C-alpha cells in the first residue's frame, strides 16, 4: 500500500512540472490590423466592417488607433484574459476570447451590445 501511495505522490509531483501554453506568453504589444469589426445588438449584427483600421499597442502602455472614423491615442494594460483601454472613445475592458502569436479576438459587452475585434498582427 505504501508503494502505491508513493507512486501516486511521485506521479502528482511530476505533473506539476508539465505545463500547457501559458496565457502570460501572449502579449498584445505590436501593430494590429482590424480584419473584422462587428457590433451585435440584442444578438443581431448591426455593424460588420472588414479592414476597419489599425490598433498599435506600444510596450510603454501607450497606443494609437487609425480607424475609418478617426484616429487617436490611448493608454492600455493587459492581464491574462483581458485588455483594458483608457483615454479614448475605445475605452473599456475587452476580453481576449481567442489568441495566437499572430491573431487575437477581443470582445466587449455593454448592456445589450457586443463589440468584437478580429485582428491580425502586422509586425
C-alpha positions as CSV (number, residue, x, y, z in Angstrom):
1,X,0.0,0.0,0.0
2,X,2.9,2.4,0.8
3,X,4.4,1.7,-2.7
4,X,1.1,2.6,-4.4
5,X,0.9,5.8,-2.3
6,X,4.5,6.6,-3.1
7,X,4.0,6.1,-6.9
8,X,0.8,8.3,-6.7
9,X,2.6,11.1,-5.0
10,X,5.6,10.9,-7.4
11,X,3.1,11.0,-10.3
12,X,1.3,14.0,-8.9
13,X,4.6,15.7,-8.2
14,X,5.9,15.1,-11.8
15,X,2.6,16.5,-13.2
16,X,3.5,19.9,-11.6
17,X,6.4,20.1,-14.0
18,X,4.3,19.6,-17.1
19,X,2.7,22.8,-18.4
20,X,0.4,23.9,-21.1
21,X,0.9,27.1,-23.0
22,X,0.8,29.9,-20.5
23,X,-1.6,32.8,-21.0
24,X,1.2,35.1,-19.9
25,X,3.2,34.2,-23.0
26,X,0.8,36.2,-25.2
27,X,1.3,39.9,-25.5
28,X,-0.8,42.4,-27.3
29,X,2.2,44.7,-27.9
30,X,2.6,45.4,-31.6
31,X,0.6,46.7,-34.5
32,X,-2.7,45.0,-35.4
33,X,-4.9,45.2,-38.5
34,X,-8.6,45.1,-37.6
35,X,-9.6,42.4,-40.1
36,X,-13.2,42.4,-39.0
37,X,-15.1,44.8,-36.7
38,X,-18.6,43.6,-35.7
39,X,-21.2,45.0,-33.4
40,X,-24.1,42.9,-32.2
41,X,-27.2,44.5,-30.6
42,X,-29.5,42.0,-28.9
43,X,-27.7,39.2,-30.7
44,X,-28.3,40.7,-34.2
45,X,-25.5,42.0,-36.3
46,X,-25.9,45.8,-36.7
47,X,-22.4,46.7,-38.0
48,X,-20.0,44.4,-39.8
49,X,-16.8,46.1,-41.3
50,X,-13.8,44.4,-42.9
51,X,-10.4,46.1,-42.8
52,X,-11.6,48.6,-40.2
53,X,-8.2,50.1,-39.4
54,X,-5.3,49.5,-37.1
55,X,-4.5,49.5,-33.4
56,X,-1.0,49.9,-32.1
57,X,-0.1,48.8,-28.6
58,X,3.3,50.1,-27.5
59,X,5.5,48.4,-24.8
60,X,5.3,51.6,-22.6
61,X,1.5,51.0,-22.3
62,X,0.6,53.8,-24.8
63,X,-1.2,53.2,-28.0
64,X,-2.8,54.6,-31.0
65,X,-5.6,53.8,-33.5
66,X,-6.4,54.7,-37.0
67,X,-10.0,53.8,-37.9
68,X,-12.4,54.8,-40.7
69,X,-14.0,57.4,-38.4
70,X,-10.8,58.9,-37.0
71,X,-7.5,58.4,-35.2
72,X,-6.2,59.0,-31.7
73,X,-4.1,57.8,-28.8
74,X,-4.9,55.8,-25.7
75,X,-3.3,54.0,-22.7
76,X,-3.7,50.3,-22.0
77,X,-3.0,47.4,-19.7
78,X,-3.2,43.7,-20.2
79,X,-4.0,40.8,-17.9
80,X,-4.0,37.1,-18.8
81,X,-7.6,37.3,-20.0
82,X,-8.3,40.9,-21.0
83,X,-7.0,44.2,-22.4
84,X,-8.2,47.5,-20.9
85,X,-8.0,50.7,-23.0
86,X,-8.3,54.1,-21.4
87,X,-8.4,57.7,-22.6
88,X,-10.4,57.4,-25.8
89,X,-13.8,56.6,-27.2
90,X,-12.5,53.0,-27.4
91,X,-12.2,52.9,-23.6
92,X,-13.2,49.8,-21.8
93,X,-12.2,46.3,-20.8
94,X,-12.0,43.8,-23.7
95,X,-12.0,40.0,-23.1
96,X,-9.4,38.1,-25.0
97,X,-11.6,35.3,-26.4
98,X,-9.1,33.8,-28.8
99,X,-5.4,34.3,-29.5
100,X,-2.3,33.1,-31.2
101,X,1.1,34.7,-31.9
102,X,-0.4,36.4,-34.9
103,X,-4.1,36.8,-34.3
104,X,-6.4,37.9,-31.5
105,X,-10.1,38.3,-31.0
106,X,-11.2,41.0,-28.4
107,X,-14.8,41.4,-27.2
108,X,-16.6,43.8,-25.0
109,X,-20.2,43.8,-23.9
110,X,-22.0,46.8,-22.6
111,X,-25.7,46.3,-21.8
112,X,-27.1,44.5,-24.9
113,X,-24.3,45.5,-27.2
114,X,-21.3,43.2,-28.0
115,X,-18.4,44.7,-29.8
116,X,-15.9,42.3,-31.5
117,X,-12.5,43.0,-33.0
118,X,-10.9,40.2,-35.0
119,X,-7.2,41.3,-35.6
120,X,-4.0,40.0,-37.2
121,X,-0.5,41.1,-36.2
122,X,1.2,43.5,-38.7
123,X,4.7,43.2,-37.2
